[in-house]
Amino acid sequence: MPAVQDSAVGRVLACVDEDLDHARSRLFELLRIPSISTQPDHRQDMQRAAEWLRGQLEELGLQTAIMPTAGHPKVVGFHPGPPGSKAPRVLFYGHYDVQPADPLDLWHSPPFEPQLVEGPRGPRIVARGAVDAKGQSMMFIEALRAWKTAGGGIPLPVIVLMEGEEEIGSPNLEPFLKANQADLRADFALISDTNMWDIDTPALTTRLRGMCNCEVTLKGPGMDLHSGLFGGSALNPVNVLARILGDLHDKDGRIQVPGFYDKVRPVSSGQAAEWQSLGFDEAAFLKGIGLTTPGGEKGVQALQRIWARPTADINGIWGGYAGPGSKTIIPSEAGAKVSFRLVPDQEPQAIFEGFQRFVRDRLPTGMQVSFQAFGMAAGILIDTDTVWARAAKEALQQEYGRPAVMIGSGGTIPVVEQIKRVLGIDSLMMGFGLDDDQIHSPNEKFELKCFHKGTRSHALLLGKLAG
Amino acid sequence: MPAVQDSAVGRVLACVDEDLDHARSRLFELLRIPSISTQPDHRQDMQRAAEWLRGQLEELGLQTAIMPTAGHPKVVGFHPGPPGSKAPRVLFYGHYDVQPADPLDLWHSPPFEPQLVEGPRGPRIVARGAVDAKGQSMMFIEALRAWKTAGGGIPLPVIVLMEGEEEIGSPNLEPFLKANQADLRADFALISDTNMWDIDTPALTTRLRGMCNCEVTLKGPGMDLHSGLFGGSALNPVNVLARILGDLHDKDGRIQVPGFYDKVRPVSSGQAAEWQSLGFDEAAFLKGIGLTTPGGEKGVQALQRIWARPTADINGIWGGYAGPGSKTIIPSEAGAKVSFRLVPDQEPQAIFEGFQRFVRDRLPTGMQVSFQAFGMAAGILIDTDTVWARAAKEALQQEYGRPAVMIGSGGTIPVVEQIKRVLGIDSLMMGFGLDDDQIHSPNEKFELKCFHKGTRSHALLLGKLAG
């Protein structure tokens, strides 16, 4: 009876509105836990965050478990929905780990002491993880809470999966999905880890870039050397590393790793036109991050460069003396963290091998090189003509009073590809972040308005799927 | 009366031999003070080292002073020599500051806990500063002590000048020399901070490379950025720094800074032949530092590359995340310490300006660059047909039973050029280090045999100049 359903939805949305302050303080509790997955000394915090989340899911009446992995644990919760529910079963995926907070001195408030700060668009939540992905994940949990409190219960079969290794490339997710395939059986996955087009324009993300993430180390002399007594005879690993990595891009910004573009599909003219029509203002986008001129490939449309073209970025570099003053040495070692963002059909492993060849082809005799691989993930394209995608479009249209736009993201969500491959289901990416949320950066924030309307959108989506 | 002189010399040398253990323990006292001039938190240690040295000079009956500078203090001592001495007045220059000791984990013993270790060529002193230049400087002081103890007193007019900023390019030495020109008046300077040809072959160093030592910092985005959401649009300062510094050398190892070679004089065929005759084994030299292939300019003789050709070395580089695991950011900043070793006639300031142009010419719009200059010094050529150079050749011939060879050094001793310019006198560089002493590196050492015979050589030189 749709009428009943509608009134239930009305009560649920009212409950979300009335409970906003409490929802916000619950999120603050989670934000206070410095769950940095890449740093071994935060292992205990990871455990604490997992237990806190499990407590939340218990309160909602889900059957829960903290499941250990070779790395950080995964938190799962199950609910069968109403007896005899014919609604699709949703697997919600979120992550409770965050990026390191450094450089700490650039934060205006301590990264793990969340603040509600008045911003140009109303109050915003400032903390590491505020949006990525503690805030985004809690919206779904709060939507479930509102349904339980005011809607007569969880309206459809739900599986919640919160992992603690998304920021390090989800190394243990695939084995976990394989080992728990039966328990995780669902009709589709729902992921809230992406952005809106702008604060008033909702979006579904239909395209993600993949990742080949690695580290390269060069070893030259057996020890640091006096640059005067040895300079001119001894090879300098930092000189060599700069020369090799400086050669990654040609003068047009194209990446020179052998075979790098072999499987890169050009964007269709239709797609290009659709993105052009969004009127993306790259100048303003760059101004927001203190730049005036774009990087990337020359002569390529801005949104294509971010959504549909691969990149190579040095995320960190080191070698020799970086302390105060000077130390005139030829260092014995140098290294860099290098990551490639990939587009659909590029194979991360092949790119990694190509990069290794690229470096070795340029390495002087007598110098050693070693490589370490971090996360690998393929790029993704999502079908938007599905029951759940249509339901999401309706929910967002209803909440925002305008149609959601279908966008890409330059980011990587390895789970989407793994869920497709292992569980055989599509992901629906409905996120409420904004481009200026500074995720992975100091002063990461989440607009309270996005948190509020995002929670309402999740509640509406659950209603539409249940109804 | 030369006979008397000879017997005095005999007693002095015997005294050096008998006192070796005590001389070594006095050196150990100095080595235990971590006088690292480039690190502000060692300021107190610099003061302690200066006071310790002053105490040594007091014991020798010199009139002493610790003279403050804008940086670390200088220690000076004066002795008029015997009444009515006609001998040349010698200005001995040494330095009591040392390079940082890191990487600490590569030391086999704590850098500031000196050890006497049995090596392939007898016992060796292992510590930061063992040879550069605490050990080298103490040889002269011990030679003075032997003359005072067994030779009837300091045999000629002596000025001792010990500075605490040699390892940071002697920023305050020139003003100091200018301010104290009258007190520092001497016939020549004696510096013991260079190497022998090998442990049995003494050498005078007649050529030094100069230095242009600086730091470059690139600023891109106003904050670290997510490499997925911004990659392809945001300029990456580490990518740019690698590209620019990777371009410093062409494929033949020639430096591409504009005008860099304009004033570089080719080595004369005579000089080239003399160096060739030394039979330098570069393969063995490289093997000693864990390398197989030389760097530097292609097609240039090994000793010329080290002694008579300029270099450009990145001494340190940083930017982005260098911690454990990965952090997929586009860093907001990147920097490097870059030093150029220069040959006579190259002007350090002009090279510094050329390097700044080199970087700015390659800098993308919207990225900021800043430079910091450290030490600057011109290259040096020394005249060996002087009273003191001839006396030194005689002393070394007598101690080692073979003629000293006239060599170059790839290193930089800014004081030589400053003493020439400000005080108008030549320097005599008689040093007793060896190529494998690992100065500026972990496990720096000084062969006890070099320390002993070096002290004897200094004692002999003083006798010959006095006689």
Interface residues (C-beta under 8 A of the other chain):
Chain A: T38 Q39 P40 Q99 P100 D102 P103 L106 I168 G169 N195 R209 M211 N213 E215 G220 P221 G222 M223 D224 L225 H226 S227 G228 L229 F230 G231 G232 S233 A234 L235 N236 V238 N239 L241 A242 R243 I244 L245 G246 D247 L248 H249 E282 F285 L286 I289 G290 L291 T292 T293 P294 G295 G296 E297 A302 R305 I306 R309 T311 A312 D313 I314 N315 G316 I317 W318 G319 G320 Y321 A322 G323 P324 G325 S326 K327 T328 I329 I330 P331 S332 A334 G335 A336 K337 S339 R341 P364 T365 G366 M367 F374 G375 S409 G410 G411 T412 D435 Q438 I439 H440 S441 P442 N443
Chain B: S37 T38 Q39 P40 Q99 P100 D102 P103 L106 I168 G169 N195 R209 M211 N213 E215 G220 P221 G222 M223 D224 L225 H226 S227 G228 L229 F230 G231 G232 S233 A234 L235 N236 V238 N239 L241 A242 R243 I244 L245 G246 D247 L248 H249 E282 F285 L286 I289 G290 L291 T292 T293 P294 G295 G296 E297 A302 R305 I306 R309 T311 A312 D313 I314 N315 G316 I317 W318 G319 G320 Y321 A322 G323 P324 G325 S326 K327 T328 I329 I330 P331 S332 A334 G335 A336 K337 S339 R341 P364 T365 G366 M367 F374 G375 S409 G410 G411 T412 D435 Q438 I439 H440 S441 P442 N443
